[in-house]
Amino acid sequence: MNIAPLEFEKPILELERKLDDLKKHLRGQDVDVDPEVKRISARIAQLKVDIYSNLNPWQRVQIARHTARPYALDYVERCFEDFVELRGDRLFGDDRAMPGGFATINGHRCVVLGHQKGRNTKENILRNFGSANPEGYRKALRLMRLAEKFGLPIITLIDTPGAYPGVGAEERHIAEAIAVNLREMMVLETPIIACVIGEGGSGGALGIGVADRVLILENAYYSVISPEGCAAILWKHRSHAPEAAAALKLSAPDLLEHGMVDEVVLEPAGGAHRDPAAMAESLKAALTKHLVELKKISTKKLLGGRYAKFRKHGVYTGVK
C-alpha cells in the first residue's frame, strides 16, 4: 500500500527517497557506496526515533485519522476467528457503520462489534464515515444482550468521529439510543472490554464504551469533542485545532495518566498503518490478557467494579 506521509513525516520520506536514488544511480557501477548508505540509513532510523517518540497530541490525532489505518473489520479479520456477522436492530433497520457478531479470539468465544469506516467514497457512503445512526447503537445493544444471554464476553472496537448528527438520526432519537446503551452496558452481567483503535469522538464513542477494561492504541484519541469543534467554540476558528488537542488531554498518554483508560497498546513506529499485522498481534495479545483476567471475576464484583470505575471519572475536588 502506498501510504501518503503526514506533514511531520516528510523529512523521513525525503531521506528515504535520497537513499533509493543513491542505490539506483550507482547500481551496477564499481563504486563502494556502502558507507554512505549506512550513514543515511542510520540518519533515517534516528529521525524516526526523534519524531515518533515525541509526537504532540495533534500529530497523534492525524495518525488516528490516517486513511490507511486498520479499521474494526481489519482487526476482526486478523485477531478473531469464525466471525459471524449479525445485522439489524429489529426496530428500524441495519446500520453498516456498526458491524458486529459472534467470534472467537484465542479460543475464547465472544461477541465483537465496533465502528467501521470506509477507504473510498463508495465504502464511506455505505459505512456513513464511521458515524452510526440510532439503529447502530440499538443493534449493538441487541448483540450485547445476546452475549449476556449466552454467557459470552463482549469486545467493542471504537473508531468514530462521533454519532451521526443528521435529521434522520434526530428523528429516530440518537441521544436516547446512546443514553440507553450507557445505562444498559453498566448492568450487563458479562465481561466487557472496549478498545479505542482510532478516533474516539464524543457520545458516539461512549455509546459502546462502558466497559470493565478500556484500552486505547498508542496513537488513538478519546475526547468529548473533536479538536476542530473545540477550537471553533473557544478560539472561534478551526485553525486552532492543534492548541485545542493539547488542551483537551485527548491522547493516550494523557488518558492513562488521568485514569480514563486502563492500558495503552503500543503501535509500530509511525502508527498502526505501517505494520497492520504486528499491530493486530499486539491488540490480540492485550485483549486476550484482559479477557482471561475478567473471566475469573465473579459477576457481583465485576458489576461493582464497573460502576465504581465510571463513578470516579470527573469527580469535583473543589478549587484551591
Buried (B, 14 or more C-beta within 10 A) or exposed (E): EEBEBBEBBEBBBEBBEEBEEBEEEBEEEEEEBEEBBEEBEEBBEEBBEEBBEEBEBBBBBBBBBBEBBBBBBBBBEBBBEEBEBBBEBEEBBBBBBBBBBBBBBBEBBBBBBBBBBBBEEEBBEEBBBBBBBBBBBBBBBBBBBBBBEEEBBBBBBBBBBBBBEEEEBEEBEBEEBBBBBBEBBBEBEBBBBBBBBBBBBBBBBBBBBBBBBBBBBBBBBBBBBBBBBBBBEEEEEBEBBBBBBBBBBBBBBBBBEEEBBBBBBBBBEBBBBBBBEEBBEBBBEBBBBBBEEBEEBEEEEBBEEBEEBBEEEEEEEEEE
